[in-house]
Amino acid sequence: GATPFVSNLSLNSRADSGGSTSPTGLTALSGNAQGGSVNVTTRGGSALQVGGNATIDVAGLSTASENIGSGAGGNVTVSALSGGAMTFSDGISVNAFGGSLSSGLPQTAGSGTGGTVAILADTSGSIGAAYYDLDARANVVNAGGSNGIARGGRITMTAPAIVRAAARRPAGTSPCSRTKERSALPISS
């Protein structure tokens, strides 16, 4: 398969609503914001090498207004399947924040829902990174009247081979204590 190399990787599918004001200072409503989706997949012997940072942003941010709308983070899937591989030399950062931020005190605020982040390496795939910074937070600003619920998102890191290696490993050893296991770990740092 192919092995593309990039110095840095930045993928942006975020949504930011517009703010608003009314003559009375009470009735304007900002829009809602729904982050998009990003899917990065390697399979069948293909590989992706990122020499620097990889950042993925699918945040949904509702901005300042007299009445603030709702914000929801989007969905990110990073997967290495059927012999696919990914290497992030400096690490990978994913922002799936959902909700609102404001420096003032609005009348009301909608809800905030964090997005979904899935990092998946199947039994023959591998994903290596110096660090993983995965954020699926939710936030709703304080309001003078009512505000909605903030519900955090979901982050899943799946690497079936680690589970199997741990089941075979002698007590008191780590999954990286033997060279053979280290090279077989689907998600590593």
C-alpha positions in Angstrom: 0.0 0.0 0.0 0.9 3.7 -0.2 2.7 5.5 2.6 2.2 9.3 2.4 4.3 11.5 4.6 3.2 15.0 5.8 5.0 17.4 8.1 1.8 18.4 9.9 -1.8 17.5 9.5 -4.7 19.8 10.4 -8.3 18.8 9.7 -11.1 21.3 10.6 -14.8 20.6 10.5 -15.9 22.8 13.4 -18.9 25.0 13.6 -19.2 28.4 15.2 -22.6 30.1 15.4 -23.0 33.8 14.9 -23.7 36.2 17.8 -26.6 38.6 17.8 -28.0 41.6 19.6 -31.4 43.3 19.8 -32.5 46.9 20.4 -33.9 45.9 23.8 -30.9 43.8 24.8 -33.2 40.9 25.7 -34.5 39.0 22.7 -31.7 38.2 20.3 -30.8 34.6 19.9 -27.5 33.3 18.5 -27.6 30.3 16.2 -26.9 26.7 17.1 -23.7 25.0 16.2 -23.1 21.4 15.2 -19.5 20.2 14.5 -19.0 18.0 11.5 -17.3 14.7 11.0 -13.7 13.6 10.2 -12.7 10.1 9.3 -9.0 9.1 8.8 -8.5 5.5 7.9 -5.6 3.3 6.7 -6.1 -0.3 5.6 -4.6 -3.1 3.6 -0.9 -2.3 4.2 -1.3 1.5 3.6 0.3 3.8 6.1 0.1 7.5 7.1 3.2 9.2 8.6 2.9 12.6 10.2 6.3 14.0 11.1 4.9 16.7 13.4 1.5 17.5 15.0 -1.9 16.2 13.9 -4.9 18.3 14.9 -8.5 17.5 14.3 -11.2 20.0 15.2 -14.9 19.2 15.1 -16.1 21.5 17.9 -19.6 23.0 17.9 -19.5 26.4 19.6 -22.4 28.7 20.1 -21.2 32.2 20.7 -22.2 35.3 22.7 -25.7 36.7 22.4 -28.5 37.9 24.7 -29.9 34.3 24.4 -27.3 31.7 23.4 -28.2 28.7 21.2 -27.0 25.1 21.7 -23.6 23.6 20.6 -22.7 20.0 19.8 -19.3 18.5 19.0 -19.0 16.4 15.9 -17.5 12.9 15.3 -13.9 11.8 14.7 -12.8 8.3 13.8 -9.1 7.5 13.4 -8.7 3.8 12.4 -5.9 1.5 11.2 -7.5 -1.7 9.9 -6.4 -4.9 8.1 -2.7 -4.1 8.2 -3.0 -0.3 8.0 -0.7 1.9 10.1 -0.5 5.5 11.3 2.4 7.2 13.0 2.1 10.7 14.6 5.7 11.7 15.6 4.6 14.6 17.8 1.1 13.3 18.8 -2.5 13.8 17.9 -4.9 16.3 19.3 -8.7 16.0 18.8 -11.2 18.7 19.8 -14.8 17.6 19.9 -16.0 20.2 22.3 -19.7 21.1 22.3 -21.5 24.0 23.9 -21.2 27.8 24.6 -18.7 30.3 25.8 -19.4 33.9 26.7 -17.7 36.8 28.6 -21.0 38.4 29.6 -24.1 37.1 31.3 -26.8 36.2 28.7 -30.5 35.9 29.5 -30.6 32.2 28.6 -28.3 29.5 27.2 -29.0 26.3 25.3 -27.4 22.9 25.9 -23.9 21.7 25.2 -23.1 18.2 24.0 -19.6 16.8 23.6 -18.8 14.9 20.4 -17.5 11.4 19.8 -13.8 10.4 19.4 -12.9 6.9 18.4 -9.3 5.7 17.9 -9.3 2.1 16.6 -6.5 -0.3 15.7 -7.7 -3.8 14.8 -5.6 -6.9 15.4 -3.4 -6.2 12.4 -3.5 -2.4 12.4 -1.3 0.0 14.4 -1.5 3.6 15.5 1.5 5.2 17.2 1.7 8.7 18.7 4.0 10.5 21.2 0.8 11.6 23.0 -3.0 11.6 22.6 -4.9 14.7 23.6 -8.6 13.8 23.1 -11.3 16.3 24.2 -15.0 15.6 24.1 -16.1 18.2 26.8 -19.3 20.1 27.0 -19.9 23.5 28.5 -22.9 25.8 29.0 -22.4 29.3 30.1 -24.0 30.8 33.3 -27.2 32.7 32.4 -29.4 35.3 34.2 -32.4 33.0 33.4 -32.4 29.4 32.4 -29.7 27.4 30.7 -29.5 23.9 29.3 -27.7 20.8 30.3 -24.0 20.2 29.5 -23.4 16.5 28.5 -19.9 15.3 27.9 -19.2 13.2 24.8 -17.6 9.8 24.3 -14.0 8.9 23.8 -13.1 5.3 22.9 -9.6 3.9 22.3 -9.8 0.3 21.0 -6.8 -2.0 20.5 -7.9 -5.7 20.8 -4.3 -7.0 20.6 -3.4 -5.2 23.8 -6.2 -7.1 25.6 -5.0 -10.4 24.3 -1.3 -9.6 25.1 -2.3 -8.7 28.6 -4.1 -12.0 29.1 -1.0 -13.9 28.1 1.5 -11.8 29.9 3.1 -13.1 33.1 2.1 -11.3 36.3 4.1 -8.2 37.1 5.2 -7.4 33.6 4.0 -4.5 31.4 2.8 -4.8 27.8 6.0 -2.9 26.7 8.4 -5.0 28.8 9.3 -7.4 25.9 10.5 -6.3 22.5 8.2 -8.7 20.7 5.1 -7.4 22.4 6.2 -3.8 22.0 6.4 -4.1 18.2 2.9 -5.7 18.1 1.0 -3.1 20.1 -1.6 -1.5 17.9 -1.7 1.8 19.9 1.6 2.9 21.4 3.4 5.9 22.6 
